[in-house]
């Protein structure tokens, strides 16, 4: 993702709560706890922002891969959007899976892994229930749309078949006049 951003592509990452990181949940919780305690002693308000939402954790990870202090990196980071779930403008658009980033291609089968939503829930992210509720609504709307599309496609195919059969009858009568046998 970072390389594509640096190359000038706009990228929107949806369903960040389903991201997977390597290592056990306990190990990742300890790492996050250590990260959360980083602060500036003189004035902690000037310190790091410790985001707990999966989308913000993902953006922060990508931010570390891009030289964000340069203009090129700053512009690249501005081309990235990350969301939990699939919000409105992106729920009707075609999505793409990055096969190089799949767990099956990146990790061995027996290695431990952590789903980022589990980690975030344990460190203070409280919106998981809301995201699940909205995702269920989105999936239901998608099913209704798909069923109506399937019905419309079936009607269209029947109409085309009917029109084709009418034109074939006309052609068959002309061929019969020339002595061809038609079935």
C-alpha angles and dihedrals in degrees: 000000000000093000092050090050091052089050090058104260123140111231130191116190116199131187094029090167089073094058117122128218126189122253134049122298092247093053092048092047090054091049091050091047090054090048091049092056094057108112142143108258097210094055118358091192088071089054135098122306107236104207118198101188117098094233093052092046089052092049090049090051091052089045088061091054094052125066090240096175090069121075090243092056093043091054091045092053091049088060092061124090124178129187141177108237119354111295125209108278092045100044092080097042126092112262129211130213118217101222093191089063097050117120090232091060098038104041136043114251096245097049118109118248139180128221105225094227090063091051093046092048090055095049098048112286106141104178100079094105092051092050091049091050093050091045091053089052091048092050091049091051089049092053092050091049092048093050092050090047091050091051091048091049091050091052091048092051091049091050092050091048091051092049091046093050091051092052092045091054089055092050092046092055090052091049091048089055089059092049102260118141112235129190 
